[in-house]
């Protein structure tokens, strides 16, 4: 497989393409938060201080960014929603991740959010990128989540 992966600033026009093919685990997380895929992506895109889209061969496959929750305390909520195509490009995610996490930390040195306890791939990726993923679970609308956090110096 020799597809070309690029990352560009997120645009509203990327939302439908991603939302219509969102991974099952991401759909489950969105539903637990009370949103459809499109609504979750629209809200995240609109409220993010920074957001990007990962394109595979020019097609939007994932969108990610950070919502600044508290500018004074430097707390931000990182997010990532993608299609199944994301699983086929794990090496690129591992490679690019630290650079993007660093850019997310520019405005929010403390990054924290929830990840589905069933999303083992995301948990492993978060840990590889230096996040601490708590063992304790919190249940939201019947879905078990785990808190994750990274504090940059």
Legacy VTK file of the C-alpha trace (Angstrom):
# vtk DataFile Version 3.0
C-alpha trace
ASCII
DATASET POLYDATA
POINTS 153 float
0.000 0.000 0.000
1.615 3.201 -1.163
-0.941 5.863 -0.316
0.137 9.401 0.374
-0.799 10.927 3.737
-0.781 14.700 4.194
-1.984 16.921 7.019
-3.639 20.257 6.239
-5.542 22.880 8.245
-9.052 21.547 8.943
-11.845 22.955 6.811
-15.580 22.709 7.317
-15.904 20.992 3.912
-13.917 18.000 5.287
-16.546 17.210 7.923
-19.167 15.303 5.886
-16.613 13.051 4.187
-15.201 11.989 7.548
-18.520 11.879 9.438
-20.180 9.625 6.852
-17.480 6.981 7.343
-16.496 7.492 10.991
-14.985 4.488 12.829
-17.427 2.524 14.959
-15.556 3.284 18.173
-15.633 7.025 17.381
-19.367 6.856 16.632
-19.865 5.192 20.014
-17.862 7.906 21.779
-19.797 10.683 19.988
-23.141 9.096 20.900
-22.082 8.802 24.552
-21.397 12.533 24.487
-24.849 13.151 23.025
-23.773 14.004 19.477
-23.931 12.587 15.982
-20.669 12.303 14.052
-21.406 15.458 12.046
-22.448 17.438 15.108
-19.333 16.358 17.017
-17.009 17.284 14.150
-18.762 20.616 13.561
-18.568 21.548 17.240
-14.934 20.457 17.555
-13.924 22.292 14.383
-15.782 25.477 15.339
-14.510 25.642 18.931
-10.907 24.532 18.365
-7.971 26.880 18.695
-6.125 24.604 16.257
-7.447 21.823 14.022
-6.074 19.733 11.177
-7.329 17.155 8.704
-5.367 14.078 7.680
-5.824 13.367 3.973
-5.046 10.009 2.397
-4.543 10.398 -1.333
-6.356 13.741 -1.042
-9.433 12.342 0.767
-10.231 13.535 4.320
-9.878 10.569 6.697
-9.414 12.159 10.136
-9.743 15.494 11.876
-8.058 16.463 15.126
-7.271 19.483 17.230
-7.541 21.129 20.630
-10.268 23.154 22.311
-8.866 25.623 24.855
-10.953 25.108 27.986
-9.135 27.496 30.336
-6.627 29.962 28.887
-5.464 31.207 32.289
-4.715 27.714 33.616
-3.545 26.467 30.227
-5.960 23.537 29.959
-7.029 22.177 26.604
-9.084 19.265 25.340
-7.423 17.370 22.498
-9.693 15.407 20.154
-9.317 13.048 17.199
-12.067 11.549 15.048
-11.375 9.400 12.013
-12.408 6.719 9.574
-11.224 3.109 9.465
-8.531 4.298 7.052
-6.717 5.645 10.134
-5.920 2.072 11.222
-4.008 1.487 7.996
-1.667 4.399 8.703
-0.501 3.772 12.244
3.167 4.321 11.368
2.439 7.850 10.109
0.394 8.618 13.223
3.246 7.482 15.431
5.703 9.564 13.459
3.661 12.788 13.280
1.996 12.543 16.665
4.680 14.069 18.884
4.986 17.136 16.639
1.260 17.755 16.622
0.928 17.103 20.368
3.661 19.699 20.866
1.751 22.198 18.689
-1.460 21.483 20.627
0.435 22.167 23.856
1.507 25.643 22.675
-1.731 27.241 23.853
-2.631 24.588 26.421
0.287 23.010 28.311
-2.155 20.659 30.059
-4.023 18.437 27.614
-6.772 16.186 28.971
-9.817 14.328 27.729
-11.584 10.970 27.792
-11.004 7.914 25.592
-13.235 4.869 25.314
-11.909 2.110 27.550
-12.506 -0.261 24.598
-10.351 1.807 22.244
-7.117 -0.107 22.880
-5.394 1.273 19.779
-6.026 4.882 20.824
-4.892 4.152 24.379
-1.623 2.626 23.139
-1.079 5.588 20.813
-1.757 8.119 23.575
0.724 6.347 25.834
3.364 6.275 23.069
2.870 10.040 22.677
3.527 10.592 26.384
0.003 10.844 27.777
-0.903 9.211 31.070
-4.057 7.109 30.694
-5.794 6.385 33.984
-6.879 2.849 34.828
-10.109 3.939 36.546
-13.156 4.160 34.325
-16.019 6.625 34.265
-19.260 5.621 32.545
-21.053 8.135 30.325
-24.397 7.058 28.836
-23.431 3.406 29.206
-19.948 3.757 27.673
-16.843 3.257 29.825
-14.170 5.922 29.363
-10.714 6.491 30.795
-9.212 9.926 31.505
-5.947 10.804 29.795
-3.623 13.739 30.363
-0.273 15.201 29.365
1.352 18.163 31.068
4.125 19.892 29.118
6.900 21.694 30.937
LINES 1 154
153 0 1 2 3 4 5 6 7 8 9 10 11 12 13 14 15 16 17 18 19 20 21 22 23 24 25 26 27 28 29 30 31 32 33 34 35 36 37 38 39 40 41 42 43 44 45 46 47 48 49 50 51 52 53 54 55 56 57 58 59 60 61 62 63 64 65 66 67 68 69 70 71 72 73 74 75 76 77 78 79 80 81 82 83 84 85 86 87 88 89 90 91 92 93 94 95 96 97 98 99 100 101 102 103 104 105 106 107 108 109 110 111 112 113 114 115 116 117 118 119 120 121 122 123 124 125 126 127 128 129 130 131 132 133 134 135 136 137 138 139 140 141 142 143 144 145 146 147 148 149 150 151 152
